[in-house]
Amino acid sequence: MKKLLTLTALGLVFASCSSNEMASNSHALAERNVASVNTPICAVEQHSRNKSWYRVSIAGKPHNEHWYGKKQVMRIKNNYVQKGKCQ
């Protein structure tokens, strides 16, 4: 009788582990996150009057009201890209 109960218990354990649903923290669900299409795009805008001034806009909105030189604006853009705030 003991053997029958043990085998039944083991059978239930294996049956419950073999269900189609996976736990949300399962290693089988682990995957590398890739930048999605929803990430806004960083763009460098050029000032309309002074062609040597630039600023970064994210999804069409300037990140601030200041204008910068080409090197500075590229550093700002690269920082945003590295932080994953835009593409």
Backbone torsions as a table, in degrees:
resi	resn	phi	psi	omega
1	MET	NA	-40.4	178.6
2	LYS	-61.5	-41.4	-179.9
3	LYS	-63.6	-38.6	179.9
4	LEU	-65.3	-42.8	177.5
5	LEU	-65.1	-40.4	179.3
6	THR	-64.9	-45.5	179.1
7	LEU	-65.0	-36.9	177.7
8	THR	-66.2	-43.3	178.7
9	ALA	-63.5	-44.4	177.6
10	LEU	-63.3	-39.7	178.0
11	GLY	-62.1	-41.2	177.8
12	LEU	-65.9	-39.0	178.5
13	VAL	-62.8	-48.0	-179.8
14	PHE	-66.2	-36.4	179.4
15	ALA	-67.6	-38.2	-179.9
16	SER	-72.4	-31.6	179.3
17	CYS	-76.3	-20.7	-176.2
18	SER	-97.0	17.7	179.2
19	SER	-70.7	164.8	-177.7
20	ASN	-74.8	-21.1	-178.4
21	GLU	-84.1	137.8	177.4
22	MET	-108.3	150.9	176.5
23	ALA	-68.0	150.8	-177.0
24	SER	-69.3	-19.6	178.3
25	ASN	-102.9	18.4	-178.5
26	SER	-67.8	143.3	177.6
27	HIS	-66.1	-21.9	178.9
28	ALA	-68.5	-21.8	179.6
29	LEU	-90.1	-10.9	-177.4
30	ALA	-65.6	129.8	177.4
31	GLU	-150.9	159.0	-178.1
32	ARG	-77.8	132.4	177.0
33	ASN	-78.1	133.1	179.3
34	VAL	-115.3	145.5	179.5
35	ALA	-54.0	129.4	-177.0
36	SER	-90.3	170.4	179.4
37	VAL	-69.4	-22.3	-177.6
38	ASN	-74.1	-9.7	179.4
39	THR	-68.6	126.0	-178.7
40	PRO	-63.7	156.3	-177.6
41	ILE	-95.8	134.1	174.3
42	CYS	-86.5	133.1	176.9
43	ALA	-130.9	147.3	176.8
44	VAL	-100.2	120.5	178.5
45	GLU	-98.8	145.1	175.8
46	GLN	-104.4	139.2	-179.4
47	HIS	-63.0	143.0	-176.1
48	SER	-70.2	-31.7	-178.5
49	ARG	-98.3	-49.7	-179.1
50	ASN	-101.7	107.2	-173.2
51	LYS	-72.4	-4.8	178.3
52	SER	-99.1	7.1	176.9
53	TRP	-108.1	140.0	-177.4
54	TYR	-138.2	161.8	170.3
55	ARG	-151.2	159.0	-179.4
56	VAL	-94.8	133.1	172.8
57	SER	-119.6	138.5	-179.6
58	ILE	-113.5	119.1	-177.9
59	ALA	55.3	39.5	176.2
60	GLY	84.7	-4.3	179.4
61	LYS	-112.8	130.9	179.4
62	PRO	-63.8	141.9	-178.4
63	HIS	-72.1	-23.3	169.2
64	ASN	-162.1	-179.6	-174.3
65	GLU	-88.3	-4.0	-175.6
66	HIS	-86.4	152.3	177.0
67	TRP	-111.8	147.1	-173.9
68	TYR	-132.0	169.0	172.0
69	GLY	-75.2	169.3	-175.0
70	LYS	-60.7	-44.9	-178.8
71	LYS	-63.1	-45.7	-178.5
72	GLN	-63.5	-43.6	-177.6
73	VAL	-67.3	-33.5	177.7
74	MET	-69.7	-36.0	175.1
75	ARG	-63.7	-43.3	178.9
76	ILE	-61.6	-46.3	-180.0
77	LYS	-61.6	-45.5	-179.2
78	ASN	-63.8	-35.8	176.4
79	ASN	-62.9	-43.7	178.1
80	TYR	-63.3	-40.4	-180.0
81	VAL	-65.8	-43.9	179.8
82	GLN	-64.4	-33.6	178.8
83	LYS	-79.5	-8.1	178.0
84	GLY	81.5	15.9	-179.6
85	LYS	-80.9	-19.4	177.2
86	CYS	-159.5	174.9	-179.3
87	GLN	-97.5	NA	NA
